[in-house]
């Protein structure tokens, strides 16, 4: 369960963590993961975009307070969706790997209303990341999140209820713990493309270097 104090007390930690995550070489970091272990969803399930029979499966582990993750969701994912997901070539899901309580809170709110609002809420929070993830007193981060999520139909009472949901909190932590222990995810973003692990930021060009050979393009 996330309290207001948990969310408020994290100020510069997310920024500091992100600064330790430079953009890394795709080829240098490609590793293989056990397919069965990788495809096992967490307690809350996966929210997939794209058809189940797509030739390429992409799993992203991200934190809502990671600037590299926000950049991917604002710039790379829309192009990936247009070229490959919407055309049935790629199946994609975002999994939770929160780096701090604010990131956990963001994911909890995205999970609160079921699968239908998962991507609308995560997209909104990534797009407006600086407005809530890195704010400092006198701005209250919970109030900042509440203001943003009014666009998604959230009331103050709903935000408070979501942040107090122990089942959602436990489910998100289970996904992160399993990623750490089983899949050896150590930073965000980390991508698994058909089982190959790529740690670090990826542009659409980086992804196409991996995707196109699989598709025979």
N, C-alpha and C positions, 0 to 999 in steps of 0.2 A: 504494500500500500504506500502511496506517495502522499506526503503531507505538504501543506503550503511551505512549511519551514524547510523541507528537503529541497523543494524547487527553488526557493528564494536564496538559500545559502550558497548555491553554485553560481559563481560569477565569472571568473576567468578560467576555470578548469577546462571547459570545452575548447576555448580558444587555444589554450596551451597544448592540449592533446592534438588538436588539428595541426598545429605548427610542427609537430613531430612526424607528420605523415606527408613527405614530399611525393611528388608524382614519380612513379617508379617504372622501370622498363618492363614491358609486358613479357617479352621473351625470357628475361632473367628470372621471372617469378612464377612461371607456369609450373604447376605441380598437379598430380592426379589425386583424386579423392575416391574412396570407395562409393560406388554408385548407390548401393542400397542404403548406406548410412547417410549419404547426402540427401537422398530423396525422402527421408523420413521427416514428416512435418512435426512441428511442435504441438503442444496441447491446444492451441487456438487455431491450428490449421494454417495452410498457405492460401494466399489470395493470388490466384494466377491471372495473368493477361496472356491471351493467345491460346491456340488449340492444344489439346493434350497430345496430339500426334505430330506436333511440329518436330522438324529434324534437329533443331537446336533448342536446348534448355539453358536458360540463364538464371542463376540464383545470386542475388546481391545481399550481402550483409552490410548494413549501414547503421549509422547513428543519426538521429534527428538534429544533433548539434554539430555535426561534422561538415565544415565548409566544402570539402571535396565532394561529399555525398550530395550536398545541395546543388553544387555546380553540375554534377552528373544528371540530377533529376530535372534541372532547368534547361540544360543544353543538349545532352546526349540522348536521354531517354525519349524525348519527343521525336527525334529523328529515327531512333531505333524502332519506336512504335509505328511510325508512318511507313518505314521501308520494310520492316521484317515482322513485327508482331501483328499488325492489322492485315498483313498479307498472308498470314498463316505459316510463316517460315520459322518463327521464334516463339517460344513460350517463356515468360518472365515472371519472377516473383521477387518481392522485397521481404527480407527477414530482419527481425529486430536484433540489433547489437548495440544497445545504448551505452554511451561512454560516461553518462552522469545522470543524476535525477531529472534534470530538465528533459533530456532525451527520452528517458523512460516515461515521463509524463506525456510527451508528445505522442509516443507510440500507444500509450494507454487510451488517449483520447481518440486516436485513429481506429482503435479496436472497439471502442465503446458502442458504436452504432451498427455493428455488423460489417460484413464484407463490402456492402454497397458504398460505404463512405471511406473505406480504408485508403484508397488512392486519392480521392478528392481532399481528404484531410492531410495526408502526408505531403501531397503536392503543395497545398496551401502553406503548410508549416515550413517546408523546404524553401519555397519561393519567398517567404517573408521571414526567413531565419533570423536576420539581424534585428528584427522588431521584437523578438521574444527570447531568443536563445542567449544573447550576450548582453542584455540590458542590465544596468546596475542601478542601485538606489539613487534617487528616490523612486525610480520606476520599478514596479512590482512585476516579476515575470508571469505570475499567475494571472494577474489582471491583464497583462499584454496578450496572453494566450486566449483568455476569455473574450477579449475584444475581437481578435482575429476570427475566432470560431463562431462568432455570431453570424458570419457569412455562410456557415455550414449548418445553421439552425440550432446551435448550442446555446442554452441559457447558462447563467452562473450556477444555478442549482445542478444542472446536468454535468457541467465541468467538475464540480465538487464530487458528485456521485461517481463519476468515471474514475477520478483520481483516488477514490477510496475503495475501488473494486479489487478485492484481494485475489480473485480468480484471474483477472486480466494481468495484474501485477506478477503473479506467480508464473503465468504462461509466458510472458515476455522474458522473464529472468531465466526460465527453462531453456528457451531458444538460445539465449546468449551463452549460458553455461555449457550447453551441448556443443555449440560452435567452438568454444574455447577448448573443451576437453577432447572432443571426437574429431572435429574437422580442423583443429589447430588454427582457427581464425585469430589473428592477433591485432588487426588494425582495420580501420574503415576508410574507404569502402574495400571490401573483398568480394570478388566475383568468382563464381564457378560456372564455366561454360562447357557443357557436356562433360562435366566431371573434372575439368582442368581448373586449377586454382590460380587466380590472378590477383595479387595484392597491390593496391594502389589505384589511383585515378585512371580511368580509361576514357578516351575520346571515342567518337563514332568510328574514326579511322582505325584506332587500336582494335576495336571490337570487330570491325569488318575483316581485319587480317586473320582473325580466328574463325569468324562465321562463314565467310565466303568459301574457303576450302571444304568445309563440312557440307555446304549446300551445293558444291560443285560449280560455283559461279566463277 
